[in-house]
Amino acid sequence: EIRKWNKIAYILKKRGYNIVSLGLLHHLHYADIDLTGKTDVREAAAILSYCSLFIGNNSLLFHIAQSLNIPSICTFSLAIPQRFIYGTCPAYPVQADIKCKNCMTFNMLQVIKKKGHCLRPWGIFGKCMKMITVDMVMKKVEEALNDKKDSPNLR
């Protein structure tokens, strides 16, 4: 939900961090640089290469950030985070503790066959994503920032 991402950006901006917004859909009100919908994949990767931290969903941008060895806070819902975290890059998964989490990993066919389940409309996030709070994400941000002294990757 964009409202939560805006709140996270607001908190970080108040702490003195610069915010760059990338992606395709939603613009962050508190972004210092808003490139939402304005870059192709190569340009987004080049911009990410200058970033100290990635915060977002399990997406192409998350995978690019990992490949660039950028510490990443990433929200997960449908799949086990360990399937998408690789290499030595610090990754901080955020996931709600809900019974049906990781549904895509464990029982995708049964999930798709169930009427009214949140996976049926693929473009809409289900309860598992809505249950992720700003505080949950910020806790991981704090963890990443505390690890900064031990990580040469976090600039």
N, C-alpha and C positions, 0 to 999 in steps of 0.2 A: 504494500500500500504506500503510495507516494507520500501520504501524510507522515508516516513514520520515517521515511528517508529524509524528508524535509526537517523533521525534528532532530535527527542525528546530525545533519549538516549544520543546523543552527547551533547545536551544542558545541560541535567542533570548531565552527567559525568563531564563536565567543571565546574559545580557548586559544585563538590565534592561528589556527590551521587554515591553509588555503584549500578550497574545495573546487575540484574539477568534476563536472558532470558529463558523463559519456553514456552512450547507449542509443536506443531508438525511440523510446516512448515518452518518458516523463521528464520534465524540466524541474530541477531543484531551484526553489526560490532563493536559497542562500548560497548558490554556487558563485564562486569568484569568476570562474570561466565556465560558460555553458556551451558545450559542444554537442549536446543531445541532438541526434539526427543529422549532424553536420560532417561526420567523418566516415571514411570507409574503414575496413578492418586494419589495413596497414597504417593508416593515420592514427587510429585509436591505439594500436600497439606502440607506435612511436611516442605518443603522448603518455601512455602508461609507463614507458621506460623512464620517465622523469619523476614518477610518483613515488612517495615513500610508503604508501599503504593503499591497498585496494579494499573497498567495502562494497559489497553487493550480493547479488544472487548467484547461484550456480549457473553460470552462463559462459559464453565465449570469452567475455572480458575477464572473467575469473581465471579461465585456462590460460589466457595470454599473460595475465599477471603472474601466474605460477611459473610459466615458461621464462619470464623475465626475472624470476627470483624476487618478486615483490611480496612481502608479507601480506596475507589476505584474510579478511574477515568475510565469511561467506555464509549465506542462509541456505539451508537445505530443507526439503520436505519429502519429495517422492522417492529419493534414493539414499542409500547409505553414503555418508560423506567420504568414508575411506575409499570408495570406488573412484572418487574424483580428485583426491588429494594425492599428489605424487612428488617425487624428488625430495630435495632437502629444504625447499622453501617453507618458511613457517606459515602454516595455515590454521585458522581459528574457526572451526565450524560452529554455526548457530542453528539449533534445531529444537522445535517444541517437543515436549514429552507428551505425545499423544499416541493412542493405541494403534492407529493406522499409519503412523510414520513409516517411511521406507516402503510404501505399498508397491511402488514400481519395481523395486528390487525383488521383493519376495512373492508377491501374488498378483502380478499385473493382469493376467488373463481373467482372474476372478473379479478383480476390481473393475475392469472395463465392462464386464457382463452385468454387474450390479446396476440396477436402475437408480438414478438419482445420486450416484456417488460423484464426488467432486472431480474425478478424472474425466468424466464424460465430456464436459465442456473444456477442452484442453487449454483454452486461452484464459481460463479463470482460475485464480489461486484458490485452493481449498482452505479448510479450517486449519490445516497444519501450518500454513504460511501466515494466516491471520493471527495465530496464537503467538507468533514471534513478536516480542515486545522491543521497544526502544532500549529498555534497561538490559535486556539480554544481549543485544548487539553492542551496547556501550560497555558492558562487562568484558566482552572480548576485545574491544578497542583498547580498554585499559590494560588488559593482559598483554596485548601486542606492544603497546607503548612501554610497559614495564620491562618487556624482553628486549627493548631497544638497546640497552647498554650491552647486552650479550650478543647482539646481532649486527654484523656490519652491513646487512641489507637494508635496515631501516634507517633512512637518512633523516 
